[in-house]
């Protein structure tokens, strides 16, 4: 097998395969789980967290003494620079919001080692999973099952234990806005909260902020909330470092996989090679925001609280498909929302697709980065020049197909929410003796 040349890859694939199998067993035979663990939800969540985050961390980084890799290493470099009091963008590289490096530097006061970032990120992830379970437990009888399934899925496991990814933070911000949506001045607070996310996490959230403009009740107050945070931040950053604060925009300077561009490149390379990657990314960004904005306009009558989760999934699902620089691990950004919004225990076909997508998202970067060398498939000769290249390309095609199915399912879910609301309104009108149309 192609994986046997790298021990870490073998372990990653083996663990991901076991987790995929465990995920399938959990969702295929949920009755024993419900019987034994549902009466103790808090204990179940803590055991899931300890068993699937804490213990793996102890084994990998403390007992086996593996050095952190991937994004953890990059995060650590900016964390130690921030810890030393250096200026973000001016003194050290960062593709995140200006406060991100300083936030992740806080754990260094406990242990001055890159390994501390993994439990730090895992604790934040656990808090978000817990909050998500609490938010959905009144509307989903299997809310606890979804939380445990999330911890079991291969992609979140690898994203956290091996890369300490932070993308799930955006959903945490979304949960906070859901709490403010029905309050007085809700649109203003939603704008302020999302504005803060841009300076604390990263600016790519702009892809969601435009569709939200069409969803919120008061658009002026929403923009005002963004401006209250954004304008002073831009002024302060410019005064401190000039235009160096535009550094995060450079993050879109690399081709990634899988996406529509990566799988259509063999027969459209002549077109893609005449357009700069920056322009391709800009075009895909506009496509993403246009489609998501259409969905927000189409279903805005349902309200922010009801459709925001689906709009969140839809936006980043389209973004992953359209953006040439979007890595597959962006699935981590919205995986937990998919579980709570779209997964149904009885829908075995979709559940298998979701588990398969999780598994492929883990193994495809191994093949593309280590064995293919991040090569672009500019022609069919390159695709079929080796078994490794062919396998990688076919996996990308399957991944894109599964992502397309997920995006389509999200559209269908929005339609079902609209239908249910219409039926509820009609039933209410009949009970009160009034006409549904007034």
Helices and strands as residue ranges (DSSP letters): G 2-5, H 7-28, H 31-37, G 38-40, H 41-49, I 50-54, H 55-57, I 58-63, H 70-83, H 100-104, G 106-109, H 116-136, H 143-152, H 154-161, H 169-180, H 186-200, G 203-205, H 206-215, H 219-241, G 242-252, H 260-272, H 277-299, G 300-302, H 304-322, G 328-333, H 335-341, H 348-365, I 366-371, H 380-383, H 387-432
